[in-house]
Amino acid sequence: MKKEIILIPIIALIFIAGCATEKPIGGDKDEYGCLVAAGYTWCESKQKCIRTWEEGCPSEEEFTCETDNDCIPLPSDCHPMFCINKGYESAYKKPDACTEIFMLEAAYNPEDCVCIEKRCTNKNKGKTPDDVDQETKLSGIVEDYIKNLDNYKEYNGRDIEIIKVMQAKCPGCWVVDAIFYLDSIKNLSITDEVEIQITLNNWEVTETSYVEGKPESDQMTLNEAKLIAEESECTEKGTLTNNSFYNNYTKTWWIDIDMKEEFKKDFCNPACVISEETKTAVINWRCTGALP
């Protein structure tokens, strides 16, 4: 009799369990498939389910910008994939702790954010290990080129910083804007900032232009300088190259020259010097060592 009393409840439990409706593991989901019970909600701007205490969900307005300087990585995210206008920074709480993994596509610094069509954008999105290798190669070429400039070596050049990189539609084709610092040619106790633009084709430097000293708004342009040079001895005796720099103290453009064979001199690296004041151009031979 005891056995019957024990078996009946067990059979009843099996019967009840078999009739119960099966509930999905994890709980209910909303119309977007976000697991509500676990605290997930849909973020339209990120197009995914998020926990708002783990990462932010910016509105469309927060993406608006006028210049690159308006944009910063989304402060609430450990590995930000989005950039917002820095005017909204105070609306977000920075994470207390983050994993130490590094994500190639994340925007960790303001420099990783750009303003494209008036929208803050993470320029690292879509980046691959191959891209990182290319950037390392490019940085090496640019830094080596700058370090070999005569003025860089002669006037204690230092602190090279690449500030903008543009990739052209051909292999190894880039336009790089950089700055560096050196002792002023005019006064060695003063430090000058130098702005330089370097153009590469198939990973080789093909054109450079840089301005030494603080440029002025009415400064002679490179194209204006070339027009003057074309009417001078510079082009009678050689060909202007694509390498140039502007000295803000002497108000002169210096453009390297490939000299014609009959005018070449040993140990010389000639440049066409165009004066902004006199609107004239002459050859500066820049010779070193013994001349014939």
C-alpha positions as CSV (number, residue, x, y, z in Angstrom):
1,M,0.0,0.0,0.0
2,K,2.9,2.4,0.7
3,K,4.3,1.9,-2.7
4,E,1.0,3.0,-4.3
5,I,0.9,6.2,-2.3
6,I,4.4,7.1,-3.4
7,L,3.9,6.3,-7.1
8,I,0.7,8.2,-7.7
9,P,2.2,11.7,-7.0
10,I,5.2,10.9,-9.2
11,I,2.9,9.9,-12.1
12,A,0.8,13.1,-11.5
13,L,3.9,15.3,-11.7
14,I,5.0,13.7,-15.0
15,F,1.6,14.3,-16.5
16,I,1.5,18.0,-15.4
17,A,5.0,18.6,-16.7
18,G,4.1,17.1,-20.1
19,C,1.1,19.5,-20.4
20,A,3.0,22.7,-19.4
21,T,3.8,25.2,-22.2
22,E,7.5,25.4,-23.0
23,K,9.1,28.9,-22.3
24,P,12.0,30.1,-24.4
25,I,15.4,30.0,-22.6
26,G,16.4,33.5,-21.4
27,G,13.0,35.1,-21.3
28,D,10.9,37.4,-23.6
29,K,12.3,39.4,-26.5
30,D,11.0,42.6,-27.9
31,E,10.1,43.3,-31.5
32,Y,13.8,43.8,-32.4
33,G,14.9,40.6,-30.8
34,C,16.4,42.3,-27.8
35,L,16.3,40.2,-24.6
36,V,14.3,42.5,-22.3
37,A,14.7,40.4,-19.1
38,A,18.5,40.8,-19.4
39,G,18.2,44.5,-19.7
40,Y,18.7,44.9,-23.5
41,T,17.0,47.5,-25.5
42,W,17.2,48.5,-29.2
43,C,19.6,51.3,-30.2
44,E,18.6,52.8,-33.5
45,S,21.8,54.7,-34.1
46,K,23.9,51.6,-33.5
47,Q,21.4,49.2,-35.1
48,K,21.8,46.6,-32.3
49,C,20.6,45.6,-28.8
50,I,22.5,47.2,-26.0
51,R,22.5,47.6,-22.2
52,T,22.4,51.3,-21.6
53,W,24.5,51.1,-18.5
54,E,27.3,49.4,-20.5
55,E,27.3,51.6,-23.6
56,G,25.7,54.7,-24.9
57,C,23.1,55.2,-27.6
58,P,23.5,58.6,-29.2
59,S,20.8,60.4,-31.0
60,E,21.2,61.5,-34.6
61,E,21.7,65.1,-33.4
62,E,24.8,64.1,-31.4
63,F,26.6,63.0,-34.6
64,T,26.4,66.4,-36.3
65,C,29.6,68.4,-36.8
66,E,31.3,71.2,-38.8
67,T,34.9,70.2,-38.5
68,D,37.1,67.2,-37.4
69,N,37.8,69.1,-34.2
70,D,34.1,68.8,-33.2
71,C,34.3,65.0,-33.0
72,I,35.4,62.6,-30.2
73,P,35.0,58.9,-29.6
74,L,31.7,58.0,-27.8
75,P,32.8,58.4,-24.1
76,S,30.6,55.7,-22.6
77,D,32.1,52.8,-24.7
78,C,35.3,50.9,-23.8
79,H,36.0,50.2,-27.5
80,P,34.1,53.0,-29.3
81,M,32.9,52.2,-32.8
82,F,31.1,55.6,-33.0
83,C,32.1,59.2,-32.7
84,I,29.9,62.1,-31.5
85,N,30.1,65.9,-31.2
86,K,32.2,66.7,-28.2
87,G,29.5,69.1,-27.0
88,Y,27.6,66.1,-25.8
89,E,30.5,64.5,-23.9
90,S,29.1,65.4,-20.4
91,A,25.9,63.4,-21.1
92,Y,27.9,60.2,-20.9
93,K,29.6,58.4,-18.0
94,K,33.0,56.9,-18.8
95,P,33.4,53.2,-18.0
96,D,35.0,52.3,-14.7
97,A,37.1,49.6,-16.2
98,C,37.7,48.1,-19.7
99,T,39.3,45.0,-21.0
100,E,42.8,45.5,-22.3
101,I,42.0,44.1,-25.8
102,F,42.7,46.4,-28.7
103,M,40.2,46.5,-31.5
104,L,41.5,47.7,-34.9
105,E,38.2,49.3,-35.8
106,A,37.7,51.2,-32.6
107,A,38.1,54.9,-32.2
108,Y,40.2,55.4,-29.1
109,N,41.5,58.9,-29.7
110,P,39.9,62.2,-31.1
111,E,42.3,61.8,-34.1
112,D,40.4,58.6,-35.0
113,C,37.2,60.7,-35.6
114,V,36.5,62.8,-38.7
115,C,33.7,65.0,-39.8
116,I,32.3,63.7,-43.1
117,E,29.3,65.4,-44.7
118,K,28.6,67.1,-41.4
119,R,28.5,63.8,-39.4
120,C,31.1,62.6,-36.9
121,T,32.6,59.3,-38.3
122,N,35.0,56.7,-37.0
123,K,37.7,56.6,-39.7
124,N,38.9,53.2,-38.4
125,K,35.8,51.3,-39.3
126,G,36.7,48.6,-41.8
127,K,40.4,48.7,-40.9
128,T,42.2,45.4,-41.3
129,P,45.7,44.2,-40.2
130,D,46.9,44.9,-43.7
131,D,45.9,48.5,-43.2
132,V,47.9,48.7,-40.0
133,D,50.9,47.3,-41.9
134,Q,50.5,50.0,-44.6
135,E,50.2,52.8,-42.0
136,T,53.4,51.6,-40.3
137,K,55.2,51.5,-43.6
138,L,53.9,54.9,-44.6
139,S,54.9,56.5,-41.2
140,G,58.4,55.1,-41.7
141,I,58.8,56.5,-45.2
142,V,57.5,59.9,-44.1
143,E,59.7,60.1,-41.0
144,D,62.8,59.0,-42.8
145,Y,62.2,61.6,-45.5
146,I,61.8,64.5,-43.0
147,K,64.8,63.4,-41.0
148,N,66.9,63.6,-44.1
149,L,65.9,67.2,-44.9
150,D,68.9,69.5,-44.7
151,N,67.2,72.0,-42.4
152,Y,66.0,69.2,-40.1
153,K,69.5,67.9,-39.6
154,E,71.1,71.4,-39.4
155,Y,68.6,73.1,-37.1
156,N,67.9,70.3,-34.5
157,G,64.7,69.0,-36.1
158,R,62.4,67.1,-33.7
159,D,58.9,65.9,-32.8
160,I,57.5,64.7,-36.1
161,E,53.8,64.3,-36.1
162,I,51.6,63.1,-38.9
163,I,48.3,65.0,-38.8
164,K,46.4,63.9,-41.9
165,V,46.7,61.0,-44.4
166,M,44.8,60.8,-47.7
167,Q,44.9,57.7,-49.9
168,A,44.7,58.1,-53.6
169,K,43.3,55.5,-56.0
170,C,46.5,53.7,-56.9
171,P,48.8,51.3,-55.0
172,G,51.1,53.0,-52.6
173,C,49.7,56.5,-53.4
174,W,49.3,58.8,-50.5
175,V,49.2,62.5,-49.6
176,V,50.5,63.1,-46.0
177,D,50.4,66.3,-44.0
178,A,52.8,66.5,-41.1
179,I,54.4,68.9,-38.7
180,F,57.7,69.0,-37.0
181,Y,59.8,71.5,-35.0
182,L,63.3,72.9,-35.4
183,D,65.4,75.8,-34.1
184,S,64.5,79.0,-36.0
185,I,66.9,79.9,-38.8
186,K,66.4,83.5,-37.8
187,N,67.1,83.0,-34.1
188,L,68.3,79.7,-32.7
189,S,66.7,80.4,-29.3
190,I,63.3,80.3,-30.9
191,T,61.5,77.1,-32.0
192,D,59.7,77.1,-35.3
193,E,56.8,74.8,-36.4
194,V,57.2,73.5,-39.9
195,E,54.2,72.3,-41.9
196,I,55.0,69.8,-44.7
197,Q,53.0,67.9,-47.3
198,I,54.5,64.8,-48.9
199,T,53.0,63.1,-51.9
200,L,53.9,59.4,-52.6
201,N,53.4,57.3,-55.7
202,N,54.0,53.6,-55.5
203,W,55.5,54.2,-52.1
204,E,58.1,56.7,-53.4
205,V,58.1,60.4,-52.5
206,T,57.3,62.3,-55.7
207,E,56.4,65.8,-54.4
208,T,57.0,67.8,-51.2
209,S,56.1,71.3,-50.1
210,Y,56.7,72.8,-46.7
211,V,56.4,76.1,-44.9
212,E,58.8,77.1,-42.2
213,G,57.8,79.7,-39.6
214,K,54.3,81.0,-39.1
215,P,52.6,81.6,-42.5
216,E,50.7,84.8,-43.2
217,S,47.4,85.1,-45.1
218,D,48.9,87.2,-47.9
219,Q,51.8,84.8,-48.4
220,M,52.9,84.2,-52.1
221,T,51.5,80.8,-53.2
222,L,53.7,78.1,-54.7
223,N,51.9,78.5,-58.1
224,E,52.7,82.2,-58.1
225,A,56.3,81.5,-57.3
226,K,56.5,78.9,-60.1
227,L,55.2,81.5,-62.6
228,I,58.1,83.9,-61.7
229,A,60.6,81.0,-61.8
230,E,59.5,80.0,-65.3
231,E,60.6,83.5,-66.6
232,S,64.1,83.3,-65.0
233,E,67.5,81.6,-65.3
234,C,66.1,78.8,-63.2
235,T,64.3,77.2,-66.2
236,E,66.9,78.3,-68.7
237,K,69.4,76.2,-67.0
238,G,67.3,73.4,-65.5
239,T,63.8,72.0,-64.7
240,L,61.8,72.8,-61.6
241,T,61.1,69.7,-59.5
242,N,58.1,69.0,-57.2
243,N,60.1,69.6,-54.1
244,S,59.7,73.0,-52.5
245,F,59.6,74.9,-49.2
246,Y,58.7,78.4,-48.1
247,N,60.9,80.4,-45.6
248,N,58.6,82.8,-43.8
249,Y,61.5,84.9,-42.4
250,T,63.2,85.6,-45.8
251,K,59.8,85.6,-47.6
252,T,61.2,83.2,-50.3
253,W,60.1,80.0,-52.0
254,W,62.9,77.4,-52.6
255,I,62.2,74.9,-55.4
256,D,64.8,72.2,-56.2
257,I,66.1,72.2,-59.7
258,D,67.3,69.4,-62.0
259,M,70.1,71.1,-63.9
260,K,70.7,70.6,-67.6
261,E,73.9,68.6,-68.1
262,E,76.0,71.5,-69.3
263,F,75.2,73.5,-66.2
264,K,75.7,70.9,-63.6
265,K,78.3,71.4,-60.9
266,D,79.8,68.8,-58.6
267,F,78.9,68.8,-54.9
268,C,75.9,71.1,-55.6
269,N,72.2,70.8,-54.9
270,P,70.7,73.8,-56.7
271,A,67.4,75.5,-55.9
272,C,65.5,78.2,-57.5
273,V,64.9,81.0,-54.9
274,I,61.9,83.2,-55.6
275,S,61.6,86.4,-53.6
276,E,58.2,87.5,-52.5
277,E,59.4,91.1,-52.1
278,T,61.2,91.6,-55.5
279,K,59.2,89.1,-57.5
280,T,62.4,87.8,-59.0
281,A,64.1,84.3,-59.1
282,V,67.7,83.3,-58.9
283,I,69.7,80.0,-58.6
284,N,71.2,79.2,-55.3
285,W,73.7,76.5,-55.9
286,R,74.0,75.2,-52.4
287,C,77.4,73.7,-53.0
288,T,79.5,71.8,-50.5
289,G,83.0,70.5,-50.7
290,A,85.6,71.5,-53.4
291,L,84.5,72.9,-56.7
292,P,86.3,72.1,-60.0
